[in-house]
Amino acid sequence: MRRAAKAAIAVAVVAWTVSAVLRRTKNDSEDVLRAYYEAWSSGDAHAVCDLLADDYTGHVHTLSGTEDQDAGGIVERIKSHASAFDRVDWKVDDVVSRNGEAAARLTMRARHRETGKKAETTGLAILRIEDGRIAEEWSSWDYHGLAAQLGLE
């Protein structure tokens, strides 16, 4: 009987430990995703780069197709974004995370510097996170809707 009780306790400890690790991984992935878009909101390229793995690869669907980019490409995109928009606010509308990945539905609201028009776009992003940093990103945004709002069609 004692052996069975010890085995039951050992199984319970292992189950609790696995559960705690999975919860921490889920929260870590979601925290990284939220920090990433907070850094985008502030236009802070250094903070974004701090969240990227050394071998980061991004796959971004754009008006001209899918563009693959490295961390240097992200820095250029942030600079371009910051020069085109101010009063930027990225909102994480929904997030699901598991096993080191986080998927989110996002909304960006901003003011277009050239036209002064308020703009909003929505998108989806999936981040693969390793060791607390973004190793890979897939994202797709409603660029057609954004262009229409700004009268740039």
C-alpha positions in Angstrom: 0.0 0.0 0.0 2.8 2.4 0.8 4.4 1.8 -2.5 1.1 2.6 -4.3 0.8 5.9 -2.3 4.3 6.9 -3.1 3.7 6.1 -6.8 0.5 8.2 -6.7 2.3 11.1 -5.1 5.1 10.9 -7.7 2.6 10.9 -10.6 0.8 13.9 -9.1 4.1 15.8 -8.7 5.1 15.1 -12.3 1.6 16.1 -13.6 1.7 19.3 -11.6 5.3 20.1 -12.9 4.3 19.5 -16.5 1.2 21.6 -16.1 3.2 24.5 -14.6 5.7 24.4 -17.4 3.0 24.4 -20.0 1.2 27.4 -18.3 4.5 29.3 -18.1 5.3 28.6 -21.8 1.8 29.8 -22.8 2.1 33.0 -20.7 5.7 33.6 -21.9 4.7 33.3 -25.6 1.7 35.6 -25.1 3.9 38.1 -23.1 6.5 38.2 -25.9 3.7 38.8 -28.5 2.3 41.6 -26.5 5.7 43.2 -25.9 6.4 42.9 -29.6 3.3 44.9 -30.6 3.9 47.4 -27.8 7.3 48.1 -29.2 5.7 48.5 -32.7 3.3 51.0 -31.2 6.1 53.2 -29.9 8.2 52.7 -33.0 11.0 51.3 -30.9 13.2 49.3 -33.3 15.7 48.4 -30.6 13.0 46.9 -28.4 11.6 44.9 -31.3 15.1 43.7 -32.2 15.7 42.6 -28.5 12.7 40.4 -28.9 13.9 38.7 -32.1 16.1 35.6 -32.2 19.5 35.9 -34.0 18.1 33.8 -36.8 14.7 35.4 -37.0 12.7 35.0 -40.2 9.5 36.9 -41.0 7.0 35.9 -43.7 4.8 39.0 -44.3 2.0 39.0 -46.8 2.0 42.4 -48.6 0.3 43.9 -51.6 3.0 42.4 -53.8 3.0 38.9 -52.3 4.9 37.3 -49.4 8.1 39.0 -48.4 10.6 37.1 -46.3 12.7 39.3 -44.0 15.4 39.1 -41.3 15.8 41.4 -38.3 17.3 44.1 -40.5 14.2 44.1 -42.6 12.1 44.6 -39.5 14.1 47.6 -38.6 13.6 49.2 -42.0 9.8 48.3 -41.8 9.6 50.0 -38.4 11.3 53.1 -39.7 9.1 53.3 -42.7 6.0 52.7 -40.6 7.0 55.5 -38.2 7.6 57.9 -41.0 4.2 57.2 -42.5 2.1 57.1 -39.3 1.9 58.8 -35.9 -0.4 58.2 -33.0 0.1 54.5 -33.6 -1.7 52.0 -31.3 -1.5 48.3 -31.9 -4.2 46.3 -30.1 -4.1 42.6 -29.5 -7.7 41.7 -30.0 -7.4 37.9 -29.4 -4.5 35.7 -28.7 -4.1 31.9 -28.5 -0.8 30.4 -27.4 0.6 26.9 -27.0 3.9 25.0 -27.2 6.0 28.1 -27.9 3.7 29.7 -30.5 1.3 32.6 -30.2 -1.3 33.5 -32.7 -3.2 36.8 -32.6 -5.8 38.9 -34.3 -4.6 42.5 -34.2 -5.8 46.0 -35.0 -3.6 48.9 -35.7 -5.0 52.4 -35.4 -3.0 55.4 -36.5 -2.9 58.8 -38.2 -1.4 59.0 -41.6 1.2 61.8 -41.6 0.9 62.8 -45.2 -2.9 63.0 -45.4 -3.8 63.5 -41.7 -6.4 60.8 -42.0 -7.1 58.3 -39.3 -6.6 54.8 -40.4 -7.2 51.3 -39.1 -6.1 47.9 -40.4 -6.5 44.4 -39.0 -4.3 41.4 -39.4 -3.3 38.0 -38.2 0.1 37.0 -36.8 1.6 33.8 -35.7 4.9 33.9 -33.8 7.1 30.9 -33.1 9.0 31.7 -29.9 12.2 30.0 -28.7 14.0 30.8 -25.5 11.8 33.9 -25.0 12.5 35.4 -28.4 10.7 35.4 -31.7 12.3 32.9 -34.1 9.8 33.1 -36.9 6.7 35.2 -37.8 3.9 34.8 -40.3 1.6 37.8 -40.7 -1.0 39.1 -43.0 -2.6 42.5 -43.0 -5.5 44.2 -44.8 -3.4 46.5 -46.9 -6.1 47.0 -49.5 -8.5 48.3 -46.8 -5.8 50.6 -45.4 -5.0 52.0 -48.9 -8.7 52.6 -49.5 -9.1 54.5 -46.2 -6.2 56.8 -47.2 -7.4 57.3 -50.7 -4.3 55.6 -52.1 -5.9 52.9 -54.3 
